[in-house]
Amino acid sequence: MEVLKDELNKIKTQIDTGHVLDTLISEHEKLLGFLTELEELNSKIQKMEKYDSAREEFAQLIKVADNILDAENHHQREEQVLFKELEDRKITGPTRIMRMEHDDLRARKKQLKNVAEFVSGLDFKVFKETLDEVAKYIIFNLRDHIFKENYILYPTALESLRDKDLWEDMKKRCDKIGYCGFTPKEKLVLN
């Protein structure tokens, strides 16, 4: 795992702050934090005997679900800008898989949000079972997805898309799509 971390650091040394990949990697770091938070919340909620609206975990669950859902612009920038450029160069296998995973995860993220918002209307045992299933699914699959993008797709993009002007154009297209509420502000300006 340490070797792979070095690979990601190597990518970061090859790109400027605010580069399309720099921003995407930073957003992945934030998303991984949200997944850890979801994992901890799910663990706490699974130990509860009954629903208590005064418990802060339920408000935190809605917030973390919102943060995870807020990744939509991240996915749109990947699909409309990065994947498109790779596909134009006949690199289609990884992007096809990533798109399918985005679609699958979109549905699961919406399910998480619905479960979090409607806890009071559900039998608490059913709520916990549903939450546990969807949270574990998202945590495992989104971590796996991020891993594949960070260590397979992004290095492939860096190797295949070498034109600096192309990356600058891609950055402008990404700017038009927009960013996530959690995107670090320093990652929005190309340095």
C-alpha positions in Angstrom: 0.0 0.0 0.0 2.9 2.3 0.7 4.2 1.8 -2.8 0.9 2.9 -4.2 0.8 5.9 -2.0 4.2 6.8 -3.5 2.7 6.5 -7.0 0.0 9.0 -6.1 2.6 11.3 -4.7 4.6 10.9 -7.9 1.6 12.0 -9.9 1.1 15.1 -7.7 4.8 16.1 -8.3 4.2 16.1 -12.0 1.2 18.4 -12.0 0.5 22.0 -10.7 -1.9 22.9 -8.0 -5.3 23.4 -9.6 -4.5 21.0 -12.5 -7.6 18.9 -13.4 -6.1 15.8 -11.8 -4.9 17.7 -8.7 -8.4 18.8 -8.1 -9.9 15.4 -8.7 -7.4 13.7 -6.4 -8.1 16.3 -3.6 -11.8 15.7 -3.9 -11.1 12.0 -3.6 -9.3 12.6 -0.4 -12.3 14.5 1.0 -14.7 11.7 -0.2 -12.5 9.1 1.6 -12.9 11.2 4.8 -16.7 11.2 4.3 -16.7 7.4 3.9 -14.7 7.0 7.2 -17.3 9.3 8.8 -20.1 7.2 7.4 -18.5 4.0 8.6 -18.2 5.4 12.1 -21.8 6.7 12.2 -23.1 3.4 10.9 -21.2 1.6 13.6 -22.7 3.8 16.3 -26.2 3.6 15.0 -26.1 -0.2 14.7 -25.5 -0.3 18.5 -28.6 1.7 19.3 -31.7 0.0 20.5 -34.2 2.7 19.4 -34.5 5.9 17.4 -34.0 9.1 19.4 -34.3 12.3 17.4 -32.2 14.1 19.9 -29.2 11.9 19.1 -26.7 13.9 16.9 -25.8 10.9 14.8 -29.0 11.2 12.8 -28.3 14.8 11.8 -24.7 13.8 11.1 -25.9 11.0 8.9 -27.9 13.4 6.7 -24.9 15.7 6.5 -22.5 13.0 5.4 -25.1 11.7 2.9 -25.3 15.3 1.5 -21.6 15.5 1.3 -21.3 12.2 -0.6 -24.1 13.2 -2.9 -22.4 16.6 -3.5 -19.7 14.7 -5.6 -22.0 14.9 -8.7 -20.0 17.7 -10.3 -16.8 15.7 -9.7 -18.4 12.8 -11.7 -19.6 15.2 -14.4 -16.1 16.7 -14.8 -14.7 13.2 -15.1 -17.3 12.0 -17.6 -17.7 15.1 -19.8 -14.1 16.2 -19.8 -11.5 13.6 -18.7 -13.2 10.5 -20.0 -14.1 12.2 -23.2 -10.5 13.0 -23.9 -9.4 9.5 -23.2 -12.2 8.0 -25.3 -11.2 10.3 -28.2 -7.8 8.5 -28.0 -9.4 5.1 -28.0 -8.9 4.5 -24.3 -12.4 3.2 -23.5 -12.2 0.2 -21.2 -11.4 2.0 -17.9 -13.8 4.9 -18.7 -16.7 2.5 -19.5 -16.2 0.8 -16.2 -15.9 4.0 -14.3 -19.2 5.4 -15.9 -21.0 2.2 -14.9 -19.8 2.5 -11.4 -20.8 6.2 -11.3 -24.3 5.2 -12.3 -24.5 2.4 -9.7 -23.1 4.6 -7.0 -25.5 7.5 -7.8 -28.5 5.3 -7.1 -27.0 4.0 -3.8 -26.1 7.5 -2.7 -29.7 8.7 -3.2 -30.9 5.6 -1.3 -28.6 6.6 1.6 -30.0 10.1 1.7 -33.6 8.8 1.6 -32.9 6.4 4.5 -31.2 9.1 6.5 -34.1 11.5 6.0 -36.9 9.1 6.7 -35.5 7.3 9.8 -38.5 8.5 11.9 -41.0 6.9 9.5 -39.4 3.5 9.5 -39.3 0.6 11.9 -36.0 1.1 13.6 -34.8 -2.4 13.0 -35.6 -2.1 9.3 -33.9 1.3 9.2 -30.7 -0.2 10.7 -30.7 -3.1 8.4 -31.2 -0.9 5.3 -28.6 1.7 6.5 -26.1 -1.0 7.2 -26.5 -2.6 3.8 -26.4 0.7 1.8 -23.6 2.3 3.9 -21.3 -0.8 3.6 -22.0 -1.0 -0.1 -21.1 2.6 -0.7 -18.1 2.5 1.6 -16.6 -0.6 -0.1 -17.5 0.3 -3.7 -16.6 4.0 -3.6 -13.3 3.3 -1.9 -12.6 0.7 -4.6 -13.7 3.1 -7.3 -11.5 5.9 -6.0 -8.6 3.5 -5.8 -9.0 2.5 -9.5 -9.2 6.1 -10.6 -6.3 7.3 -8.6 -4.0 4.4 -9.5 -5.1 3.3 -12.9 -7.2 5.9 -14.7 -5.4 9.1 -13.6 -1.9 7.8 -14.4 -3.2 6.6 -17.8 -4.6 10.1 -18.4 -1.3 11.8 -17.4 0.6 9.5 -19.7 -1.8 9.8 -22.6 -2.7 13.4 -22.5 0.6 15.2 -22.7 -0.4 18.5 -24.4 -0.3 21.3 -21.8 -2.7 23.4 -23.9 -5.2 20.5 -23.8 -5.1 20.3 -20.0 -5.7 24.1 -19.8 -8.7 23.7 -22.1 -9.9 20.8 -20.0 -9.6 23.0 -16.9 -11.8 25.6 -18.5 -14.4 23.0 -19.4 -14.2 21.7 -15.8 -14.7 25.3 -14.5 -17.9 25.6 -16.6 -19.3 22.4 -15.1 -18.5 23.5 -11.6 -17.1 22.0 -8.4 -18.3 20.4 -5.2 -19.1 22.3 -2.1 -16.2 20.4 -0.5 -13.6 21.1 -3.2 -10.6 22.8 -1.5 -10.7 26.4 -2.7 -6.9 26.4 -3.5 -7.5 23.6 -6.0 -9.8 25.9 -8.2 -7.0 28.1 -9.5 -4.3 26.7 -11.8 -0.8 27.7 -10.5 
